[in-house]
Amino acid sequence: VVAGLVSGASAYFVTTPFHLMKTKLQGEAGLEGARTTNVWQGMLRLVAQTGQWSSLYKGSMPLSLRGSFFTAGQMVGTF
C-alpha cells in the first residue's frame, strides 16, 4: 500500500503539466480559433503568459492525492 501511495503521488506530480494541457486542449476542441495546437506549445504559452514555471503545477496536490490512492488500489487489487 505504501509503495502504491508513494509511486502514484510521485508519478502524478511529475505528469501534472501534461494533465493540465490535456484538459486545456479538450476545452478548446471544436472552438473556432483554438489557440493551442499541441501540448508543448500550450506549456510554453502558459509560462509566457504567467511568467512562472510553477503555473504548470496548478492543481498538483489534488491530482497527486488522486494518483496515490488510485495506484495504491491497483497495487492491492492486483498484487
C-alpha positions as CSV (number, residue, x, y, z in Angstrom):
1,V,0.0,0.0,0.0
2,V,2.8,2.4,0.9
3,A,4.6,1.7,-2.3
4,G,1.5,2.4,-4.3
5,L,0.8,5.7,-2.4
6,V,4.4,6.9,-2.9
7,S,4.8,5.9,-6.5
8,G,1.3,7.1,-7.5
9,A,1.8,10.5,-5.9
10,S,5.3,10.9,-7.5
11,A,4.2,9.9,-11.0
12,Y,1.1,12.1,-11.0
13,F,3.0,15.1,-9.6
14,V,5.6,14.8,-12.4
15,T,2.9,14.5,-15.1
16,T,0.8,17.3,-13.8
17,P,1.7,19.7,-16.6
18,F,0.6,17.1,-19.2
19,H,-2.8,16.6,-17.4
20,L,-3.2,20.4,-17.3
21,M,-2.5,20.8,-21.0
22,K,-4.7,17.8,-21.9
23,T,-7.6,19.4,-20.1
24,K,-6.9,22.8,-21.8
25,L,-6.8,21.1,-25.3
26,Q,-10.0,19.3,-24.6
27,G,-11.7,22.5,-23.5
28,E,-10.6,24.3,-26.8
29,A,-11.6,21.3,-29.0
30,G,-14.1,22.4,-31.6
31,L,-13.8,26.1,-30.9
32,E,-13.1,28.4,-33.8
33,G,-9.6,30.0,-33.5
34,A,-8.3,27.5,-30.9
35,R,-5.1,28.9,-29.7
36,T,-3.2,25.7,-28.7
37,T,-2.4,23.1,-31.2
38,N,-0.1,20.8,-29.1
39,V,1.0,20.1,-25.6
40,W,4.4,21.7,-25.8
41,Q,3.1,24.9,-27.4
42,G,0.5,25.1,-24.7
43,M,3.0,24.7,-21.9
44,L,5.3,27.4,-23.4
45,R,2.3,29.8,-23.9
46,L,1.1,29.3,-20.3
47,V,4.6,30.0,-18.9
48,A,5.0,33.1,-21.2
49,Q,1.6,34.4,-20.0
50,T,2.2,34.0,-16.3
51,G,6.0,34.3,-16.2
52,Q,6.3,31.4,-13.8
53,W,7.1,27.7,-14.4
54,S,5.1,26.9,-11.3
55,S,1.9,27.7,-13.2
56,L,2.3,24.3,-14.9
57,Y,1.8,22.7,-11.5
58,K,-1.6,24.2,-10.6
59,G,-3.8,21.5,-9.1
60,S,-0.8,19.2,-8.5
61,M,-1.9,18.4,-4.9
62,P,-5.4,17.0,-5.6
63,L,-4.1,15.2,-8.7
64,S,-1.2,13.7,-6.7
65,L,-3.6,12.6,-4.0
66,R,-5.9,11.0,-6.6
67,G,-2.9,9.3,-8.2
68,S,-1.6,7.9,-4.9
69,F,-4.9,6.4,-3.9
70,F,-5.6,5.1,-7.4
71,T,-2.2,3.4,-7.7
72,A,-2.4,2.0,-4.1
73,G,-5.7,0.5,-5.0
74,Q,-4.2,-1.1,-8.1
75,M,-1.3,-2.5,-6.2
76,V,-3.5,-4.0,-3.5
77,G,-6.1,-5.3,-6.0
78,T,-3.6,-6.7,-8.5
79,F,-0.7,-8.0,-6.3
